[in-house]
Amino acid sequence: MSSSPADTAHYNRFIADLFGMMAYGELSAFERFAADARYSPTLHDRAVLGRIAVVEFQHYELVSSRLADMGIDAEDAMLPFQAAVDFFHSRTRPGDWFESLMKAYVIDTVSADFYRAISRYVDAGTRELIEEVQASDETTQVLRELLRGALADDPRLASRLALWARRLLGEALTQAQRVSHEHAFLGRLIGGGDGGGDTAAANELVSGLIAGLAGNHSRRMTELGLAG
């Protein structure tokens, strides 16, 4: 059965919001990696983070280009999410290089998990773009190895970074729930009326996403030798 015009309109609004959120996330990631690179303990580490920053900006350009193809200005699409993302980063300022690495790792992996979960519900073209932008296995591996090296050099970091990672996850999950509710974000994916679609179904989807994100994070922390 074909979708109604209302369903199509809600889905298109969801895609615009999705790309706006992705674009600002990638732009913010570029800024963070570029800034963190300045405080790297070695020139090699500075180059590594600088390279990741370039990749993040390329991802931002990919999403911006897709928005332009849709006739949507990237800044207009990003603005509704700027305050929430900036607030998250203001609450999670790293205290040193090691906390910067952990923040980058947690945000990189949790964000990728979130968008990949969402990609199961979208059209093929959108799914392809999400997969291209979130194909961050190389970045994830680089950050993981940097963290493993730091923990091997100073095992005393383990308890501090485990607590820091737990706080980052909590803030990230709270942020995801807040954005979903404030923007009726996932309700438009479910479809329905002006109130944001099927609220019960959207809440169920959010709960499932949150549980999956937390479980994946715990597994990754265990792989690092840290308490999830």
Salt bridges, closest charged atoms under 4 A:
ASP17 OD1 - ARG13 NE 3.63
ASP17 OD2 - ARG188 NH1 3.06
GLU26 OE1 - HIS59 ND1 3.46
ASP45 OD1 - HIS44 ND1 3.58
ASP96 OD2 - ARG160 NH2 2.96
GLU99 OE2 - ARG160 NH1 3.12
ASP113 OD2 - ARG220 NH1 2.98
ASP137 OD1 - ARG116 NH2 3.88
GLU145 OE2 - ARG148 NH1 3.04
ASP154 OD1 - ARG156 NE 3.02
GLU171 OE2 - ARG91 NH2 2.76
ASP194 OD1 - HIS10 NE2 3.88
GLU223 OE2 - ARG219 NH1 3.31
